[in-house]
Amino acid sequence: MAVTIRELSQKCGLSVSTVSKALNGYSDVSEETRELVRSLAQQIGYRPNSLARALKTNRTYNLGVLFVDDNQSGLTHNYFASVLESFKVEAERRGYDITFINHNIGKTNMTYLEHCRYRNVDGVCLACVDFQAAEVVELVTSDIPAVTIDHLFNNRTCIQSENRQGMQELVRYVCGKGHRNIAYVYGNKSAVTEIRVTSFLRSMSDLGLEVSDSFLQQGMYHDPGITYQVVKRILAAPRRPSCILMPDDYAALGGIEAAGEAGLRVPEDLSVAGFDGIKMIQRLTPRLTTIAQDTTRIGQEAARQLVHLIERPRTTYPEIVSIPTWLIPGETVRELVVR
């Protein structure tokens, strides 16, 4: 027989209302009391009835996640997989479940907003999607609480890395190693890409360095094949860069392959750098120079902000939350002698 909240309150020596507030994270209950209630609930096997809780609070304790990757990489996408895992852990810690939002329920096709309403989610996190698509805009402008990752909408909270600061630090590091002819293969069009490209060009300009059109080429995030083709084209030109910045760490694998096919060693003949700080890529030799993004904090903050927006809408306002990045020096940027 299931343990009731009354039995839990007797075990805790607290009133039913206090136990209920502790389980639901009310601010007028101390953290010590919340921890006591949660600990004893786990010990005696108490599980709140989700239907009863939904009727009482008018919430389903279910968060939607919109994740649509053009490369069909799904949750194998290194960056977003880590962000969403952190989001999931933090959401569950706060008592919420996760539902992935899509177009289909069985054979029924529906918009993202219709799916959110069908699943009756309390809020939605938009993590990887075409933010310009009409149905995405429809969802973001609806009355469903929403938080975005790496894209800024008016009157919506956005969680993002310090892309401007990260690119600036990377350019200064590479230039500090003596490189002046630096190419950048940037990702597909997005708000993040625009920030990184602008920061790259501004950082180079601040250092008195020009960037030719041939050294600024569009590639695609998380796609080594496209990066391979772009880098191959750059290396075939009469004037070759001494260093190439890649769209991200995973895409950098294609660039390194293209360098090898051209008979160039990394970093002896060509320096390269990425952007993400993927732990798996850091196990390769030579270790990739890159800018690390704090995916754990990004996911945690997205969940925290979304839950706060759901539970305290009258005291929550839209924010742009920027998570700092940091440089991983690695071994793929060679120091040049400047003459």
URSULVEN-V498310 format. One record per backbone hydrogen bond with DSSP energy under -0.5 kcal/mol. NH is the residue of the N-H (numbers start at 1). CO is the residue of the C=O. Records with the same first field share a line. If there is no record, write none. Layout:
NH->CO, CO
This chain:
8->4
9->5
10->6
11->7
12->8
13->9
14->9
19->15
20->16
21->17
22->18
23->19
24->20
25->22
26->21
29->26
34->30
35->31
36->32
37->33
38->34
39->35
40->36
41->37
42->38
43->39
44->40
45->41
46->41
50->48
53->49
54->50
55->51
56->52
57->53
58->54
63->97
64->123
65->99
66->125
67->65, 101
68->128
70->68
72->69
76->73
77->74
78->76
81->77
82->78
83->79
84->80
85->81
86->82
87->83
88->84
89->85
90->86
91->87
92->88
93->89
94->90
95->92
96->91
97->61
99->63
101->65
105->108
108->105
109->107
110->103
115->111
116->112
117->113
118->114
119->115
120->116
121->116
122->62
123->62
124->145
125->64
126->124, 147
127->66, 125
128->66
131->129
133->130
136->133
137->133
138->134
139->135
140->136
141->137
142->139
145->122
147->124
148->157
149->126
150->148, 159
153->151
156->153
157->146
158->319
159->148
160->158, 321
162->323
163->161
166->162
167->163
168->164
169->165
170->166
171->167
172->168
173->169
174->170
175->171
176->172
177->173, 174
178->175
179->174
182->180
183->243
184->215
185->245
186->184, 217
194->190
195->191
196->192
197->193
198->194
199->195
200->196
201->197
202->198
203->199
204->200
205->201
206->202
207->203
208->205
209->204
212->210
215->212
216->213
217->184, 215
219->186
223->220
227->223
228->224
229->225
230->226
231->227
232->228
233->229
234->230
235->231
236->232
237->233, 234
240->238
242->181
243->181
244->271
245->183
246->273
249->275
252->248
253->249, 250
254->251
255->251
256->252
257->253
258->254
259->255
260->256
261->257
262->258
263->260
264->259
267->265
269->265
270->265
271->242
272->332
273->244
274->289
276->291
282->278
283->280
284->281
289->272
290->328
292->290, 326
293->276
295->293
298->294
299->295
300->296
301->297
302->298
303->299
304->300
305->301
306->302
307->303
308->304
309->305
310->306
311->307
312->308
315->312
316->313
321->158, 319
322->320
323->160, 321
324->322
326->292
328->290
329->327
331->287
332->287
334->332
336->177, 334
338->336
